[in-house]
Amino acid sequence: MKKILFLLLLVASTVSAQKVEHGALIGGGIGFPMQDKGEIVSPPSDNLNYNHDLKGNGMIGYRFRFLPANKSFFDLDVTMGFQGMSGYKYSPYFVSCDKEGDFDCAYSPEGKSFSEFILPISVSASWNYKFTDKFYAGIGVAPTLYVQPQAVFDVAVLAKVGYRVSKHCELGLSYQYGCLDVLKHFNDGPALGRQGHFSDLMLSVYVPFAIKN
């Protein structure tokens, strides 16, 4: 706890001489779960494969923007996401082969469908560079805690672009890729044995409230 307080004080002292802009953040997009390929197993076994479809997701949060006296700046975003994912679990088995011992066989899956609600809480930090007064691009990291369906930690890398529409409105587009195998921890109920990463593409709206010197 003392180390965390010391880090916060260090950050605060570093940016105390900078302008700090802050405001609400809201967004929505689509997700792409990176998972096992669901290949045919040979010989037939009880191994399970999964097909996942991460449906539309949403996000709300708050942004702190630190503005030094140059073209670069830093964003610190605290966000909560809302995602729905449907899955299909199946066990491949062979139904026909050209000849005995030939592994070039047709197969048919039998399984069941299920759905999950996913709730990630994230604190992302990014370094950004202004190419014009309104357009910028940035890169960063986003430590994320998934609290639903199970408590799992992930570290994501992100890339984003943004366009300042007006003083109190900015549009952004970001891509985020999770580096850790999160899906292997979401294995309650029907989802035993899966593995994979999360990634998502999101469009966001940033509404600054105030700029302080």
C-alpha angles and dihedrals in degrees: 000000000000090000091052091050090048091051092050091050090049092052091046092051091048094055098034092101093048133083112260119205120187139176150132124308127201131169150158137199148128133288135221115203110205105216145157112298098241094233124178112272118225124234100023112268143160092262113134129224129194139210114198133193115191103202128205115317135200137203139195127185151122130269131210114195121195112204116197120186097273141060096283127076141172129239125201112190126188109194144168119208134205118204137168121204129186121201139190119206119197141164112221119224134174122253103174141008132189092232140347112290093017110130094194091099137148116241139192127210125225118187148109139270125233138169135216138195113224123200116188124182113199141183109196128186122195139177113219136190127206114226091178135001089273108025126069142158131207149177131210151135131268119200104202135193116202106206096176135084085003136349105265131156123220137175115213132189118216143193124194146172128203141190125203106223095179141337092283102031133062130171122211139184119199139177119204128189123192113223099199131072099255101161094064087067095051091075106126120125116349096357102082120150103013127131139183150108135270128234132167144185115218138184113208140186119213118198111191115210103186146357117216128193 
